[in-house]
Structures are given as structure tokens and as C-alpha cells.
């Protein structure tokens, strides 16, 4: 009994703060594609560029960025966790990564995590984002914004088109 508790405790300590990384490793992705994700509870984006600026019936939104300046310009000044993630990104303009921000209007209990990435063409990707925390259909009168930041590096070069799928919602973006 003690040994089992010690192992569980050691795993909890070893993975503290690494939950997003564990989901990245568990997600199904092509070998030549590097991905890191970070879940953000709330809306780190400026309201005029976020899912809140879209028509009411569109619950899913995605945006992509090729430079740090463009990404910082789309984020709120107080979004420190998101800004730190952007600062750790070597963008295409300086390096080889792009940033994709996926958002969903949903109930407060939902958490977004990377489900998988697949190629749909030479320079096209489909990103599946899972909604954890609830089962079945999700409906609410007071939806809140949930955000997943994705850093993508591709050995074939940056993608030209990305389709983000969250639940039954889709958002296509041209990088």
C-alpha cells in the first residue's frame, strides 16, 4: 500500500506543470511534425481578434501567426502565460515555427487539449482538439472562452492551410 502511494506521489511530483506536455506526447502526430500546446482558461486574445468578435452561431475560432510581433499584438497585455509561450516560440520569420490559437465558446467545466494532428495535403494540417471535463452534448446560456495555444514546427516547411476541429465546430485558417 505504501509503495503504491509513493509511486503515485512521485508521478504527481514529476508531472507537475507538465500536463500539457503529456497530452502532446499522447496525441497522434506525424513524426516530422513537432508540436507543443498550452491550455489557457479564458481569453488571452484581444476581444476584436478572438472568438467573441465572430457571429454568435460560430463557437469555434482559430488564428495563426508567423511572427512574434503579430502574435504579441493579438494578445491582451495581462495575458502573461500566453505571452511567455509566445516568447519561447522561434517563429518562421526568425526560426521555423508557427503559432496557432484555437478557441471555443463552451461551459466553464471544459478544458481543451490536443487530440491529434494529421496531414490532409502537402502543406495542409487537420488539428483535432479534445474537450475534457464533461460528457455528452455541451450547452449553456452563459458560454465562456477556452483557448489552446499550439506551437508547430514542420520538417517539410510551415503549413499553408490549417483546419482546427473542436467538437462539432471547425475553423479553417490560411497561415
DRENDO-1510 file (C-alpha; in Angstrom, 1 decimal, always signed):
<recs>
REC; n; res; u; v; w
REC; 1; UNK; +0.0; +0.0; +0.0 .
REC; 2; UNK; +2.8; +2.4; +0.9 .
REC; 3; UNK; +4.8; +1.6; -2.2 .
REC; 4; UNK; +1.7; +2.3; -4.4 .
REC; 5; UNK; +1.2; +5.7; -2.7 .
REC; 6; UNK; +4.9; +6.5; -3.0 .
REC; 7; UNK; +4.8; +5.7; -6.8 .
REC; 8; UNK; +1.6; +7.8; -7.3 .
REC; 9; UNK; +3.2; +10.7; -5.3 .
REC; 10; UNK; +6.4; +10.5; -7.3 .
REC; 11; UNK; +4.5; +10.6; -10.6 .
REC; 12; UNK; +2.4; +13.5; -9.4 .
REC; 13; UNK; +5.5; +15.5; -8.5 .
REC; 14; UNK; +7.4; +14.5; -11.7 .
REC; 15; UNK; +4.5; +15.6; -13.9 .
REC; 16; UNK; +3.6; +18.8; -12.1 .
REC; 17; UNK; +3.2; +21.6; -14.6 .
REC; 18; UNK; +3.7; +19.2; -17.4 .
REC; 19; UNK; +0.1; +18.1; -18.1 .
REC; 20; UNK; +0.0; +19.9; -21.5 .
REC; 21; UNK; +3.3; +18.2; -22.5 .
REC; 22; UNK; +1.9; +14.7; -21.5 .
REC; 23; UNK; -1.1; +15.4; -23.8 .
REC; 24; UNK; +1.3; +16.5; -26.6 .
REC; 25; UNK; +3.2; +13.2; -26.3 .
REC; 26; UNK; +0.0; +11.1; -26.2 .
REC; 27; UNK; -1.5; +12.9; -29.2 .
REC; 28; UNK; -1.3; +11.3; -32.5 .
REC; 29; UNK; +1.0; +13.4; -34.8 .
REC; 30; UNK; +3.2; +12.7; -37.8 .
REC; 31; UNK; +6.9; +12.1; -36.9 .
REC; 32; UNK; +8.2; +15.0; -38.9 .
REC; 33; UNK; +5.9; +17.5; -37.1 .
REC; 34; UNK; +6.9; +19.0; -33.7 .
REC; 35; UNK; +4.1; +20.3; -31.5 .
REC; 36; UNK; +3.8; +21.9; -28.1 .
REC; 37; UNK; +0.5; +23.1; -26.6 .
REC; 38; UNK; -0.7; +25.2; -23.7 .
REC; 39; UNK; -4.2; +25.3; -22.4 .
REC; 40; UNK; -5.4; +28.7; -21.2 .
REC; 41; UNK; -8.6; +29.1; -19.2 .
REC; 42; UNK; -10.2; +32.2; -20.6 .
REC; 43; UNK; -9.5; +34.6; -23.5 .
REC; 44; UNK; -5.9; +35.8; -23.8 .
REC; 45; UNK; -6.6; +37.4; -27.2 .
REC; 46; UNK; -7.8; +41.0; -27.7 .
REC; 47; UNK; -11.6; +40.8; -28.0 .
REC; 48; UNK; -11.7; +42.2; -31.5 .
REC; 49; UNK; -9.5; +39.3; -32.8 .
REC; 50; UNK; -11.0; +36.5; -30.7 .
REC; 51; UNK; -14.0; +34.1; -30.9 .
REC; 52; UNK; -16.0; +36.9; -29.2 .
REC; 53; UNK; -15.8; +39.0; -32.4 .
REC; 54; UNK; -17.3; +36.3; -34.5 .
REC; 55; UNK; -21.1; +35.8; -35.2 .
REC; 56; UNK; -23.0; +34.3; -32.3 .
REC; 57; UNK; -23.5; +30.9; -34.0 .
REC; 58; UNK; -19.8; +30.4; -34.6 .
REC; 59; UNK; -18.5; +28.8; -31.4 .
REC; 60; UNK; -15.0; +27.8; -32.8 .
REC; 61; UNK; -12.3; +30.2; -33.9 .
REC; 62; UNK; -8.6; +29.8; -34.9 .
REC; 63; UNK; -5.8; +32.2; -35.7 .
REC; 64; UNK; -2.3; +31.7; -36.9 .
REC; 65; UNK; +0.9; +33.8; -36.5 .
REC; 66; UNK; +4.2; +33.7; -38.3 .
REC; 67; UNK; +6.0; +36.3; -36.2 .
REC; 68; UNK; +6.3; +37.2; -32.6 .
REC; 69; UNK; +5.2; +40.8; -33.2 .
REC; 70; UNK; +2.0; +39.7; -34.8 .
REC; 71; UNK; +1.3; +37.2; -32.0 .
REC; 72; UNK; +2.0; +39.7; -29.2 .
REC; 73; UNK; -0.3; +42.3; -31.0 .
REC; 74; UNK; -3.2; +39.8; -30.8 .
REC; 75; UNK; -2.7; +39.1; -27.1 .
REC; 76; UNK; -4.0; +41.2; -24.2 .
REC; 77; UNK; -1.3; +42.9; -22.1 .
REC; 78; UNK; -2.2; +41.0; -19.0 .
REC; 79; UNK; -2.1; +37.5; -20.7 .
REC; 80; UNK; +1.3; +36.7; -19.1 .
REC; 81; UNK; +1.1; +32.9; -19.5 .
REC; 82; UNK; +0.2; +33.2; -23.2 .
REC; 83; UNK; +2.9; +35.9; -23.8 .
REC; 84; UNK; +5.5; +33.6; -22.2 .
REC; 85; UNK; +4.5; +30.8; -24.5 .
REC; 86; UNK; +4.9; +33.2; -27.5 .
REC; 87; UNK; +8.3; +34.3; -26.3 .
REC; 88; UNK; +9.5; +30.7; -26.3 .
REC; 89; UNK; +8.5; +30.3; -29.9 .
REC; 90; UNK; +11.0; +30.5; -32.8 .
REC; 91; UNK; +8.7; +31.9; -35.4 .
REC; 92; UNK; +9.0; +31.3; -39.2 .
REC; 93; UNK; +10.2; +34.8; -39.7 .
REC; 94; UNK; +13.1; +34.1; -37.3 .
REC; 95; UNK; +13.1; +30.3; -36.9 .
REC; 96; UNK; +10.8; +27.5; -38.1 .
REC; 97; UNK; +7.6; +27.5; -36.0 .
REC; 98; UNK; +4.1; +29.0; -36.3 .
REC; 99; UNK; +1.7; +29.7; -33.6 .
REC; 100; UNK; -2.0; +28.6; -33.8 .
REC; 101; UNK; -4.5; +29.8; -31.3 .
REC; 102; UNK; -7.7; +27.7; -31.1 .
REC; 103; UNK; -10.7; +29.0; -29.2 .
REC; 104; UNK; -14.1; +27.6; -28.3 .
REC; 105; UNK; -17.1; +29.1; -26.5 .
REC; 106; UNK; -18.4; +26.5; -24.1 .
REC; 107; UNK; -19.3; +25.7; -20.5 .
REC; 108; UNK; -16.8; +26.6; -17.7 .
REC; 109; UNK; -16.1; +22.9; -16.8 .
REC; 110; UNK; -14.5; +22.2; -20.3 .
REC; 111; UNK; -10.7; +22.0; -20.8 .
REC; 112; UNK; -9.2; +21.9; -24.2 .
REC; 113; UNK; -6.3; +19.6; -25.1 .
REC; 114; UNK; -4.6; +18.4; -28.2 .
REC; 115; UNK; -6.3; +15.3; -29.6 .
REC; 116; UNK; -4.2; +14.7; -32.8 .
REC; 117; UNK; -2.8; +16.2; -35.9 .
REC; 118; UNK; -3.0; +14.7; -39.4 .
REC; 119; UNK; -1.8; +15.7; -42.8 .
REC; 120; UNK; -4.6; +16.5; -45.4 .
REC; 121; UNK; -2.2; +17.5; -48.1 .
REC; 122; UNK; +1.4; +18.5; -48.8 .
REC; 123; UNK; +1.2; +21.7; -46.7 .
REC; 124; UNK; -2.2; +21.2; -45.0 .
REC; 125; UNK; -2.9; +20.0; -41.5 .
REC; 126; UNK; -6.0; +19.0; -39.5 .
REC; 127; UNK; -5.8; +19.6; -35.8 .
REC; 128; UNK; -8.2; +17.8; -33.6 .
REC; 129; UNK; -8.8; +19.4; -30.2 .
REC; 130; UNK; -10.5; +17.4; -27.5 .
REC; 131; UNK; -12.9; +18.8; -24.9 .
REC; 132; UNK; -12.3; +17.3; -21.5 .
REC; 133; UNK; -14.2; +17.7; -18.3 .
REC; 134; UNK; -17.7; +17.0; -19.5 .
REC; 135; UNK; -19.5; +14.1; -21.3 .
REC; 136; UNK; -22.2; +14.3; -24.0 .
REC; 137; UNK; -23.6; +17.4; -25.6 .
REC; 138; UNK; -22.5; +20.7; -24.1 .
REC; 139; UNK; -25.0; +23.5; -24.0 .
REC; 140; UNK; -25.0; +26.6; -21.8 .
REC; 141; UNK; -26.7; +30.0; -21.6 .
REC; 142; UNK; -23.5; +31.7; -20.4 .
REC; 143; UNK; -20.6; +30.3; -22.5 .
REC; 144; UNK; -17.0; +31.2; -21.6 .
REC; 145; UNK; -13.9; +31.3; -23.8 .
REC; 146; UNK; -11.4; +28.4; -23.7 .
REC; 147; UNK; -8.1; +28.6; -25.5 .
REC; 148; UNK; -5.4; +26.2; -26.7 .
REC; 149; UNK; -2.1; +27.6; -27.9 .
REC; 150; UNK; -0.2; +25.4; -30.3 .
REC; 151; UNK; +3.4; +25.8; -31.5 .
REC; 152; UNK; +4.0; +23.8; -34.7 .
REC; 153; UNK; +7.3; +23.0; -36.4 .
REC; 154; UNK; +7.3; +21.0; -39.6 .
REC; 155; UNK; +10.3; +19.5; -41.4 .
REC; 156; UNK; +8.5; +20.0; -44.7 .
REC; 157; UNK; +8.2; +23.7; -44.1 .
REC; 158; UNK; +5.4; +25.7; -42.5 .
REC; 159; UNK; +1.9; +24.6; -43.4 .
REC; 160; UNK; -0.2; +26.8; -45.7 .
REC; 161; UNK; -3.6; +25.7; -44.5 .
REC; 162; UNK; -4.8; +24.5; -41.1 .
REC; 163; UNK; -8.2; +23.1; -40.1 .
REC; 164; UNK; -8.9; +23.2; -36.4 .
REC; 165; UNK; -11.8; +20.9; -35.2 .
REC; 166; UNK; -13.2; +21.2; -31.7 .
REC; 167; UNK; -16.3; +19.1; -31.1 .
REC; 168; UNK; -18.7; +19.8; -33.9 .
REC; 169; UNK; -17.1; +23.1; -34.7 .
REC; 170; UNK; -14.5; +23.8; -37.3 .
REC; 171; UNK; -12.3; +26.8; -38.2 .
REC; 172; UNK; -10.1; +26.9; -41.3 .
REC; 173; UNK; -7.1; +29.3; -41.5 .
REC; 174; UNK; -4.6; +30.2; -44.1 .
REC; 175; UNK; -1.1; +30.6; -42.5 .
</recs>
